């Protein structure tokens, strides 16, 4: 048996029959589908889908139509909070080069 299998089996046997208690906060999130901050509870798939809707916009001003710059849209409150928790700033961390 490989070492990691042995370690896994020892860990599992150490906790055999032990049931984790579910906190009231976790139960509330499961019941309401909202976090205490008021945001909807997301799984990884739905969170990535939500974050993926933040758009990059190519902007040019009427006074200078030959010069364009890229700007991110204003994130939704959920996107803003997710970026804060991930320590990301879309203005700083998103690739700002558009094709074309």
JOTABEL-V873428 format. One record per backbone hydrogen bond with DSSP energy under -1.0 kcal/mol. NH is the residue of the N-H (numbers start at 1). CO is the residue of the C=O. E is the energy in kcal/mol with one decimal. If there is no record, write none. Layout:
NH&CO&E ; NH&CO&E
This chain:
6&2&-2.0 ; 7&3&-2.7 ; 8&4&-2.2 ; 9&5&-2.6 ; 10&6&-2.4 ; 11&7&-2.4 ; 12&8&-2.7 ; 13&9&-2.5 ; 14&10&-1.9 ; 15&11&-1.1 ; 18&15&-2.2 ; 27&23&-2.3 ; 28&24&-2.5 ; 29&25&-2.1 ; 30&26&-2.3 ; 31&27&-2.5 ; 32&28&-2.6 ; 33&29&-2.4 ; 35&39&-3.2 ; 38&35&-2.5 ; 41&33&-2.4 ; 47&43&-2.5 ; 48&44&-2.6 ; 49&45&-2.1 ; 50&46&-2.3 ; 51&47&-3.0 ; 52&48&-2.0 ; 53&50&-1.4 ; 54&51&-1.5 ; 57&71&-3.3 ; 59&69&-3.5 ; 64&61&-1.8 ; 67&64&-1.8 ; 69&59&-2.6 ; 71&57&-2.5 ; 73&55&-2.5 ; 80&76&-3.1 ; 81&77&-2.3 ; 82&78&-2.5 ; 83&79&-2.8 ; 84&80&-2.1 ; 85&81&-2.5 ; 86&82&-2.0 ; 87&84&-1.1 ; 88&83&-3.0 ; 92&89&-1.2 ; 93&89&-3.8 ; 94&90&-1.5
